[in-house]
Amino acid sequence: MSEPTVIVTGASAGIGLAIAERFASRGHRVISLARRRCPIDIVESLLIDLAGTDVVPELLPKLLPLLPPNAGVIHVIHNAAALPHDDALEVEGPVLERTLRLNVVTPALLNAAIIPVMAPGSSIIFVGSTLSEKGVPRRLSYVTGKHAMLGLMRATVQDLWGRGINTLCVAPGFVDTGMLRPVLDLDPMFEREVLDMVSYGRLIEPEEIAEIVEFATRSPALNGALLNANLGQRQN
């Protein structure tokens, strides 16, 4: 029996890169979908802007031939993310639309195309955020997109009833990535506030999230779960 195929969106850096590295090191075939090439040599990279319009019809002729010819075990990991700064008074339509395409529209359309060739034992893992279930100021598009992603996961679980495809959402807290680190470096006071919110007093390493994602792909008891991976955050 061949090793599973793993599709990771946003695998060129950060959490996505750590996920790709973890699966590749275990002998899995890994396909990266991102704007930039994954730096891991054995990972196959398809360059695509997942927040663009009509990207899935453009992507499928390149992606589908790389998948198992007969229904095989495939893990689809929706990790691509962006962190726009906006609020209810200054939200811009194009920014909100791109965020929703990245978090909801493209993942839903990719799922619809790939599910027919996914065998039992496959999985669909959404990488959300602690902001998938709460709100903060100045992150309107991001919070909206991550809430919508959680809803997409829960609806997908119901639609895949009986197929044996494990579907869930991993919700990281503050992860030390190239998306968050520049924000913290510019504002040491904000960094102190962030660390004070975390019970361990540190940021999460991308590899820690990758370990959880890999475990989730082989844990059908977690089907439908929202897994908070935030080192314990203050509840207020």
Sequence and secondary structure as in RCSB ss.txt:
>XXXX:A:sequence
MSEPTVIVTGASAGIGLAIAERFASRGHRVISLARRRCPIDIVESLLIDLAGTDVVPELLPKLLPLLPPNAGVIH
VIHNAAALPHDDALEVEGPVLERTLRLNVVTPALLNAAIIPVMAPGSSIIFVGSTLSEKGVPRRLSYVTGKHAML
GLMRATVQDLWGRGINTLCVAPGFVDTGMLRPVLDLDPMFEREVLDMVSYGRLIEPEEIAEIVEFATRSPALNGA
LLNANLGQRQN
>XXXX:A:secstr
    EEEEETTTSHHHHHHHHHHHHTT EEEEEESS  S TTSEEEE  TTSTTHHHHHHHHHGGGS SSSB EE
EEE       B TTT  HHHHHHHHIIIIIHHHHHHHHHGGGB TT EEEEE  GGGS   TTBHHHHHHHHHHH
HHHHHHHHHTTTS  EEEEEEE SB STTTHHHHHH HHHHHHHHHHBTTSS B HHHHHHHHHHHHT GGGTT 
EEEESS B   
